[in-house]
């Protein structure tokens, strides 16, 4: 049974890593999927082929999520191209790291523009097209709850902001039958944070299960929230972090 058959989803930053895994899982569940990407056009087109291989319609849209007009335009293009929009997955993000004294105002603005403002504006735009059963899901980070190393203050701040946004939007959109949730992944094996990287053993050791997640494990939770079984979950911050924050 394809639980999302007939649905249209938009996944920001869906050309690689967790985003690509989410796209593939939603496609297997029957959704048509629009993918945004900033630089990796070839990867985005490969992800679209995955959607099409599952029998769905796919579309790749180039957009810098730090640019408000372009981001809102991508939401509108998704709804116009496929005639509706049922699921928004705010996945695109930047990962700023560094000492406090090293950040310029422009760096702070960029992190907040992509990691905070963009999810809010995308949700605002997507909600205009959603009816009952609509789903807004953001991808946060385990760093929102636990900061084990120095140099992560800016990133942690940006991801923590999503918790307040999620709760506020859940209250506002609940009467319309739209749920809003947040998934906090733990360390996940992607090209940006490989499980065989130089610091991976120490990071994995901070989890209760002693390993990195596979992107598909994060995507499974996103798909559950996007499907009919997720209808009574809203305003939640769900940690898929292998016990990183216990």
N, C-alpha and C positions, 0 to 999 in steps of 0.2 A: 504494500500500500504506500503510495506517494502522498505524504501528509500535506505537502505544500503545492500540490498540483493546481494549476490555475493562478498561482500567486506570482507577483513580481517583486524581486528584491533588489536593493541597491547596496553594494558593499564598497565602502571607500577604502582605498589602499589595498585593493584585492589582487594585485599582481604577483604577490609572493607571500611566503611565511604563513602566519595565522590567517591573513585575509584570503589567500588563495585556497587554503583548506576549508574556510567557511564557504567560499563560492562553490567549491566542489560538493560539499555536503548539502547545501541548499539545492543545488542542481539535482543531486541524487534523490532528494525529497520531492522533486517535481517542479521547482520554481524556475522561472525565467530570471536571469541575473544580469544586472548592469554592474560593471566594474569600473572604478576610477583608478587612475594611475598618474604619477607625475612624470617619471622618466623612463620606466621600463616598458616601452611599448611592445617589444617582442614577447616579454613575459606575460603582459596583459592579453595579448592575442592568443597565447597558448592556453591561458585560463579560459578564455571564451570558447576555445575548441573543446575544452573539457565539458563546459555547459552544453554545447551542441552535441557532444558525444553521448550525453545523458538524455538527449531528445528535447532539450529546451532551447530557448532563444537566449543568445548572449550578446552583449554590447560592451565595448571598452571605450571609455571617455577620458581623455587626458585633462587633468585639472590639478592645479596647485591648491590644496585645501586651505592654505593660508590666504587665498584671495577670495573674499566673500562673494563677489558677483559670479565668479567662475564656479564656485561650489554650488551656489543656489541654482545656477544655470544647469549644472549636471543633474541635480534633482529634478528640475523641470524637464530636462531632456529624457530622463529615464521614464517619467510618467507619460510624456507625450509619445515616446517611441513604442511603448508596450501597452498604453491605454489605461494604466493604473499603477499604483504603488502600494504594496502591502507591508513590506519589511524594509527597514533601514538598519544597516549595521555600520556604526561609526567605528571604523578600524584604523584609518590612517592616523599616523602619529610621528612625531620626531622624538628622539631620545637624547636630550642634552645632558652631558656629564661634564663636571669640572668644578673647580674650587669657587667659592662664593665671590671672591674678589676679582675673578676673571670674567664675570659676565657683564657685557654691555647692555644698555637698555634695549638695543635692537635684538639681542639674543633672547631676552626675556619676552619681548613682544612676539617674536616668532614662535617660541614655544607655546605661549598662551593662545596665539592665533590658530595654530594647527591642532593643539591638543584640547583646547577648551572652547574657544569661539566657534570653530568649525563644527563640532558635534552639536552645539546649540543651534546654529543657523541651519544645519542640515535637518535637524529634528523639526525646527519651525517650518521649513519649506515642505518637508515630507508630510507633516501632519495635515497640511492643506489638502492632500490627495488621499488620505487614509479614511476609511470608514471603520465600522466595528470589526474587530479582529486585527486591526493594525498593530504592528510590532516595531518598537524602536529599541535597539540593543547597542550599547556602547562597549568597546573593549578597553578596559582600564589596565591595571597592573598591580601585582602583589606589593610593589614599592609604595603604593598608597597607604598600606597598613604597616609595613615594616621596612625600615631603611637601614640595612646592615652595613653599608659602606659610606664613607664620605664622598662628596661630589655629586650626590643625587637630589639635592634639595629642590632644584628647579623642576626636574622631572616629577618628583613626588608631589610637589605642589599642584602641578597641572593635572595629574591623575586623580588626586584627592578631590579636586573641584568637580569631577564627574559624579561623585556621590551625591553632592547637593543638587546638581542638575537633575539627576535621575529621580530623586525623591520628589522634587518640585514638579517635574513634568508628569510623573506618575499620578500625582494628585490632580493636576490640571486636566490631563487627557483621559483619566479613568472613566469619567461619566460618558465619554464618547466611545468607550470600548476599546481604547488603544492602550496597550501596556508598554511600560518603559522600564528597562532593566540594564544592569551593568555586570559584565563578566570580568573578573580580575584574574588573568592568567599568572601562573608562576613562571619560573624559568622554562623556556620552551625552545626546542631544537629548531632554530631557523638559521639562515645564512648570516643574520645580524647578531645572533647569539648562539653559536653552534655548541652542541653538547660535547664536542671534543676540543673546544677552545682552550686557551691557556689558563683561564680562571674557572673553567667549568666544574672541575672536581670540588673546589671550595664552595661554589654556588649550589651545586647539587647537594652537598652535605648540609646545607641549611634547610633542606626540605625533610619532612618526616619519612618520605619514601626513598630518599637518596638518589633521585634521578631527575632528569629533565622530562617535561611533557613532550609528547608528539603534537604537532599542530592539529591533527585530527581529533585529539582529546579535547582541545578547546572548542573546536568547531562543533563537536557533539552537543555541548551545553548550549551553544548559540542556537543550534538547530532545534533543540528542545524548547527553548524560549520562543522561537519563531513559529512553532507548530501549535496545533490545537490544544495539546496537553499543557501548554504554557499560559493558558488564558487566565488563570487565577494567580499568576505570579507577576507582581508589579512593584516598582519601587525598590527592588532587591539588588543588593550587591553580592554576587555569588563568586566565591573564591575557588578557582580551579588551579590550585597551586601546590598540590602534593604535600600539604601540611606546612608550607613555608611560614605561615603566619600563626600557627598554633602556639 
